[in-house]
Amino acid sequence: MNIKTGKHIVSLLAIFCSLQSATADEIDKSMEVLIVDDSSLMRTIDRNLLGEIGIKHVTEAGNAEFALESLKSRHYDFVLLSWRLNGTSGLNVLSAIRNDPDTRLLPVIVTFDTNENTPDNIATGTQAGVNNYLTKPFTANDLRAKLEHTFNLR
């Protein structure tokens, strides 16, 4: 390989690396997020993973009632919703979101416990309007990938 070819390869690698970085930076870090999970530990983990991505504007809801009240009083860019909640289900919260004209198009990513990630639950959630799924435990990179897919950033 001559020096000229080597410089072209280095230039192409630099362009490729910058494109890779741009994809990661395309997630709007000013997004407002509502985390809905009845486990305070899981809400903390979710908040920290969002923080690793750079998303800092997070509201936590420990139950369906607070989540639905929050959705009426504040704008959110997406909801990270646990499939299982004490006293109700994430599916009921999703149904309320989809039936409200103000939130019906709000992106919702459902989080499953490992044993909940079944074809039946995925089919039920998809029919109800889930935008994407994550199975616990998940990483910041897993969450980033789902956000990029949900917001068509790839």
Short mmCIF file of the C-alpha atoms (twelve columns), coordinates in Angstrom:
data_MODEL
# 
_entry.id   MODEL 
# 
loop_
_atom_site.group_PDB 
_atom_site.id 
_atom_site.type_symbol 
_atom_site.label_atom_id 
_atom_site.label_alt_id 
_atom_site.label_comp_id 
_atom_site.label_asym_id 
_atom_site.label_seq_id 
_atom_site.Cartn_x 
_atom_site.Cartn_y 
_atom_site.Cartn_z 
_atom_site.pdbx_PDB_model_num 
ATOM 1   C CA . MET A 1   0.000   0.000   0.000  1 
ATOM 2   C CA . ASN A 2   1.358   3.403   -0.903 1 
ATOM 3   C CA . ILE A 3   1.142   6.556   1.240  1 
ATOM 4   C CA . LYS A 4   -1.664  8.060   -0.859 1 
ATOM 5   C CA . THR A 5   -3.850  4.934   -0.455 1 
ATOM 6   C CA . GLY A 6   -3.060  4.843   3.263  1 
ATOM 7   C CA . LYS A 7   -4.219  8.453   3.666  1 
ATOM 8   C CA . HIS A 8   -7.490  7.628   1.886  1 
ATOM 9   C CA . ILE A 9   -8.078  4.681   4.190  1 
ATOM 10  C CA . VAL A 10  -7.401  6.848   7.249  1 
ATOM 11  C CA . SER A 11  -9.813  9.487   5.880  1 
ATOM 12  C CA . LEU A 12  -12.502 6.882   5.288  1 
ATOM 13  C CA . LEU A 13  -12.009 5.492   8.785  1 
ATOM 14  C CA . ALA A 14  -12.318 8.995   10.245 1 
ATOM 15  C CA . ILE A 15  -15.562 9.561   8.317  1 
ATOM 16  C CA . PHE A 16  -16.905 6.177   9.436  1 
ATOM 17  C CA . CYS A 17  -16.045 6.910   13.080 1 
ATOM 18  C CA . SER A 18  -17.704 10.316  12.913 1 
ATOM 19  C CA . LEU A 19  -20.838 8.720   11.453 1 
ATOM 20  C CA . GLN A 20  -20.865 6.193   14.276 1 
ATOM 21  C CA . SER A 21  -20.573 9.004   16.820 1 
ATOM 22  C CA . ALA A 22  -23.283 11.018  15.097 1 
ATOM 23  C CA . THR A 23  -25.706 8.120   15.415 1 
ATOM 24  C CA . ALA A 24  -25.106 7.948   19.152 1 
ATOM 25  C CA . ASP A 25  -25.482 11.711  19.463 1 
ATOM 26  C CA . GLU A 26  -28.751 11.840  17.532 1 
ATOM 27  C CA . ILE A 27  -30.784 10.955  20.621 1 
ATOM 28  C CA . ASP A 28  -32.236 14.197  21.910 1 
ATOM 29  C CA . LYS A 29  -30.752 14.509  25.364 1 
ATOM 30  C CA . SER A 30  -33.339 17.120  26.335 1 
ATOM 31  C CA . MET A 31  -36.171 14.579  26.051 1 
ATOM 32  C CA . GLU A 32  -38.654 14.382  28.913 1 
ATOM 33  C CA . VAL A 33  -39.133 10.793  30.062 1 
ATOM 34  C CA . LEU A 34  -41.672 9.175   32.344 1 
ATOM 35  C CA . ILE A 35  -40.529 5.948   34.008 1 
ATOM 36  C CA . VAL A 36  -43.421 3.844   35.304 1 
ATOM 37  C CA . ASP A 37  -42.407 0.954   37.556 1 
ATOM 38  C CA . ASP A 38  -43.611 -0.067  41.006 1 
ATOM 39  C CA . SER A 39  -40.064 -0.992  42.040 1 
ATOM 40  C CA . SER A 40  -38.074 1.995   43.291 1 
ATOM 41  C CA . LEU A 41  -34.870 0.040   42.596 1 
ATOM 42  C CA . MET A 42  -35.855 -0.483  38.942 1 
ATOM 43  C CA . ARG A 43  -36.812 3.192   38.588 1 
ATOM 44  C CA . THR A 44  -33.384 4.149   39.936 1 
ATOM 45  C CA . ILE A 45  -31.657 1.734   37.557 1 
ATOM 46  C CA . ASP A 46  -33.701 3.040   34.608 1 
ATOM 47  C CA . ARG A 47  -32.923 6.654   35.581 1 
ATOM 48  C CA . ASN A 48  -29.205 5.843   35.780 1 
ATOM 49  C CA . LEU A 49  -29.228 4.084   32.395 1 
ATOM 50  C CA . LEU A 50  -30.994 7.059   30.823 1 
ATOM 51  C CA . GLY A 51  -28.358 9.280   32.450 1 
ATOM 52  C CA . GLU A 52  -25.595 7.195   30.859 1 
ATOM 53  C CA . ILE A 53  -27.182 8.000   27.495 1 
ATOM 54  C CA . GLY A 54  -27.306 11.666  28.477 1 
ATOM 55  C CA . ILE A 55  -31.036 11.967  29.183 1 
ATOM 56  C CA . LYS A 56  -31.505 13.805  32.461 1 
ATOM 57  C CA . HIS A 57  -35.138 15.016  32.388 1 
ATOM 58  C CA . VAL A 58  -36.821 12.072  34.062 1 
ATOM 59  C CA . THR A 59  -39.987 11.770  36.132 1 
ATOM 60  C CA . GLU A 60  -40.661 8.599   38.085 1 
ATOM 61  C CA . ALA A 61  -44.079 7.085   38.751 1 
ATOM 62  C CA . GLY A 62  -44.390 4.206   41.219 1 
ATOM 63  C CA . ASN A 63  -47.970 3.388   40.254 1 
ATOM 64  C CA . ALA A 64  -50.481 3.728   37.444 1 
ATOM 65  C CA . GLU A 65  -52.435 6.531   39.090 1 
ATOM 66  C CA . PHE A 66  -49.421 8.818   39.465 1 
ATOM 67  C CA . ALA A 67  -48.298 7.956   35.928 1 
ATOM 68  C CA . LEU A 68  -51.654 8.915   34.423 1 
ATOM 69  C CA . GLU A 69  -51.825 12.124  36.493 1 
ATOM 70  C CA . SER A 70  -48.317 13.035  35.330 1 
ATOM 71  C CA . LEU A 71  -49.264 12.442  31.711 1 
ATOM 72  C CA . LYS A 72  -52.174 14.888  32.050 1 
ATOM 73  C CA . SER A 73  -50.091 17.628  33.654 1 
ATOM 74  C CA . ARG A 74  -46.820 17.461  31.716 1 
ATOM 75  C CA . HIS A 75  -45.468 16.745  28.251 1 
ATOM 76  C CA . TYR A 76  -43.264 13.676  27.852 1 
ATOM 77  C CA . ASP A 77  -41.317 12.522  24.819 1 
ATOM 78  C CA . PHE A 78  -41.613 8.848   25.717 1 
ATOM 79  C CA . VAL A 79  -42.632 6.474   28.487 1 
ATOM 80  C CA . LEU A 80  -40.563 3.597   29.843 1 
ATOM 81  C CA . LEU A 81  -43.312 1.358   31.216 1 
ATOM 82  C CA . SER A 82  -43.079 -1.828  33.261 1 
ATOM 83  C CA . TRP A 83  -45.349 -4.601  31.998 1 
ATOM 84  C CA . ARG A 84  -46.241 -5.591  35.557 1 
ATOM 85  C CA . LEU A 85  -47.439 -3.092  38.138 1 
ATOM 86  C CA . ASN A 86  -48.986 -3.655  41.562 1 
ATOM 87  C CA . GLY A 87  -52.746 -3.259  41.429 1 
ATOM 88  C CA . THR A 88  -52.921 -3.098  37.635 1 
ATOM 89  C CA . SER A 89  -50.768 -3.831  34.622 1 
ATOM 90  C CA . GLY A 90  -48.639 -1.840  32.269 1 
ATOM 91  C CA . LEU A 91  -51.117 -2.901  29.612 1 
ATOM 92  C CA . ASN A 92  -53.868 -0.935  31.411 1 
ATOM 93  C CA . VAL A 93  -51.638 2.137   31.563 1 
ATOM 94  C CA . LEU A 94  -50.808 1.702   27.884 1 
ATOM 95  C CA . SER A 95  -54.506 1.446   27.071 1 
ATOM 96  C CA . ALA A 96  -55.180 4.715   28.920 1 
ATOM 97  C CA . ILE A 97  -52.306 6.379   27.039 1 
ATOM 98  C CA . ARG A 98  -53.598 5.166   23.661 1 
ATOM 99  C CA . ASN A 99  -57.214 6.167   24.449 1 
ATOM 100 C CA . ASP A 100 -56.319 9.755   25.359 1 
ATOM 101 C CA . PRO A 101 -56.148 12.050  22.306 1 
ATOM 102 C CA . ASP A 102 -53.329 14.045  23.942 1 
ATOM 103 C CA . THR A 103 -51.065 11.018  24.450 1 
ATOM 104 C CA . ARG A 104 -52.231 8.455   21.914 1 
ATOM 105 C CA . LEU A 105 -49.102 8.901   19.756 1 
ATOM 106 C CA . LEU A 106 -46.659 9.022   22.678 1 
ATOM 107 C CA . PRO A 107 -43.897 6.428   22.204 1 
ATOM 108 C CA . VAL A 108 -43.995 3.693   24.861 1 
ATOM 109 C CA . ILE A 109 -41.207 1.223   25.506 1 
ATOM 110 C CA . VAL A 110 -42.298 -1.662  27.727 1 
ATOM 111 C CA . THR A 111 -39.898 -3.385  30.090 1 
ATOM 112 C CA . PHE A 112 -40.417 -7.074  30.792 1 
ATOM 113 C CA . ASP A 113 -39.085 -9.257  33.549 1 
ATOM 114 C CA . THR A 114 -37.353 -12.212 31.893 1 
ATOM 115 C CA . ASN A 115 -40.305 -14.574 32.447 1 
ATOM 116 C CA . GLU A 116 -42.765 -12.028 30.970 1 
ATOM 117 C CA . ASN A 117 -41.042 -11.797 27.589 1 
ATOM 118 C CA . THR A 118 -43.305 -14.319 25.895 1 
ATOM 119 C CA . PRO A 119 -44.720 -14.379 22.370 1 
ATOM 120 C CA . ASP A 120 -48.245 -13.932 23.805 1 
ATOM 121 C CA . ASN A 121 -47.260 -10.839 25.814 1 
ATOM 122 C CA . ILE A 122 -45.390 -9.365  22.863 1 
ATOM 123 C CA . ALA A 123 -48.387 -9.948  20.582 1 
ATOM 124 C CA . THR A 124 -50.773 -8.454  23.153 1 
ATOM 125 C CA . GLY A 125 -48.537 -5.430  23.661 1 
ATOM 126 C CA . THR A 126 -48.032 -4.903  19.950 1 
ATOM 127 C CA . GLN A 127 -51.781 -4.988  19.344 1 
ATOM 128 C CA . ALA A 128 -52.235 -2.475  22.183 1 
ATOM 129 C CA . GLY A 129 -49.679 -0.091  20.662 1 
ATOM 130 C CA . VAL A 130 -46.308 -0.765  22.312 1 
ATOM 131 C CA . ASN A 131 -43.531 0.867   20.286 1 
ATOM 132 C CA . ASN A 132 -40.684 -1.292  21.579 1 
ATOM 133 C CA . TYR A 133 -39.620 -3.765  24.284 1 
ATOM 134 C CA . LEU A 134 -36.715 -4.316  26.644 1 
ATOM 135 C CA . THR A 135 -36.124 -7.356  28.832 1 
ATOM 136 C CA . LYS A 136 -34.641 -6.791  32.282 1 
ATOM 137 C CA . PRO A 137 -31.807 -6.628  32.982 1 
ATOM 138 C CA . PHE A 138 -30.759 -4.363  30.133 1 
ATOM 139 C CA . THR A 139 -27.827 -2.027  29.581 1 
ATOM 140 C CA . ALA A 140 -27.566 1.609   28.523 1 
ATOM 141 C CA . ASN A 141 -26.527 0.372   25.066 1 
ATOM 142 C CA . ASP A 142 -29.652 -1.818  24.878 1 
ATOM 143 C CA . LEU A 143 -31.795 1.169   25.849 1 
ATOM 144 C CA . ARG A 144 -30.010 3.445   23.379 1 
ATOM 145 C CA . ALA A 145 -30.614 0.923   20.572 1 
ATOM 146 C CA . LYS A 146 -34.322 0.716   21.394 1 
ATOM 147 C CA . LEU A 147 -34.592 4.514   21.494 1 
ATOM 148 C CA . GLU A 148 -32.785 4.833   18.170 1 
ATOM 149 C CA . HIS A 149 -35.129 2.259   16.660 1 
ATOM 150 C CA . THR A 150 -38.240 3.800   18.242 1 
ATOM 151 C CA . PHE A 151 -37.337 7.285   17.018 1 
ATOM 152 C CA . ASN A 152 -36.032 6.013   13.644 1 
ATOM 153 C CA . LEU A 153 -32.534 7.377   14.211 1 
ATOM 154 C CA . ARG A 154 -30.704 4.558   12.467 1 
# 
